[in-house]
Amino acid sequence: MASPRHATRLRMGAGHDHHHGSSAAETTGKAFALAVLLNVGFTIVEAIFGLLSGSMALIADAGHNLSDVLALLLAWGASVLAARPPSERFTYGLKSSSILAAITNAALLWIALGAILVETIRRIATPAPVQGETMMLVAAIGIVINGFSAFLFARGRKSDLNIRAAFVHLVADAAVSAGVVVAGLMVLMTGVALIDPITSLAITAVIGWSSWGLMKDSLRMGLLAAPEGIDVAQVRALLASRPGVTAVHDLHIWPMSTTETALTAHLVIPGGLPGDDFLPAIGHALHEQFGIGHPTIQIETVGGPECALECEKVV
């Protein structure tokens, strides 16, 4: 590798971010606690009245709400673990637990969908009478509870996959509850019990469609793909445009958690080591333009063997 070399870890605004991060974590914790409490209570009520009224649509929605409660608990626990400091064994802390939670949430959701779908198909084959009034009343309560719970996560949905998952699930729940209200009204007007399991089938389709993107994003994060919204070519161009840089290689961008992104890169500067403000300026640009807060840059100058990692196929 070229010699001499210089590698520096960039930590831009660590104290500032920590202060706001603690406040945000406290606010998020309260939102999780309230959303879990509301959804546990509503899931129990919905399941009971679904059984009493014979409504598969209510039971399906209750099953989905239960998976949402588990998802909220997992996301909440992951957010707590991600805030823990690093250790000798876990040098990045437990930040990646938020990615594991996102993957687990996606898997649990699809398992719940499968169970609901099996029961729905059985009900379509053998329709049972349902109470339309009960369907409408309970589902209307669900619209209010899920809508309010989604509002709690609206602000953070764009910056955290776990928060986004909670938000999408809760918005979908509110929409599904609205569908159950319509189904209950149609049952009252027509007396056709088959409307209930057909509505349940539509519910599973809506949930499956809304959760597919979350499944793909969580798996991408688990495979350390560059986060959505970060154009690797643009990052490479930014690094290559810095004064004196003639080549960029061994560039890697990956998610440390659902909210933090890391980067490593080798910059070739034949003219010698740059000034003291070179690396901080790169760190600031990466943070401002791409949200990359954990960059590690290695400088390579002339005078030694070629870098073994210069080939992009070598990791």
Secondary structure, 3 states (H helix, E strand, C coil): CCCCEEEEECCCCHHHHHHHHHHHHHHHHHHHHHHHHHHHHHHHHHHHHHHHHCCHHHHHHHHHHHHHHHHHHHHHHHHHHHCCCCCCCCCCCCCCHHHHHHHHHHHHHHHHHHHHHHHHHHHHHCCCCCCHHHHHHHHHHHHHHHHHHHHHCCCCCCCCHHHHHHHHHHHHHHHHHHHHHHHHHHHHHHCCCCHHHHHHHHHHHHHHHHHHHHHHHHHHHHCCCCCCCCCHHHHHHHHHCCCCCCEEEEEEEEECCCCCEEEEEEEECCCCCCCCCHHHHHHHHHHHHHCCCEEEEEEECCCCCCCCCCCCCCC
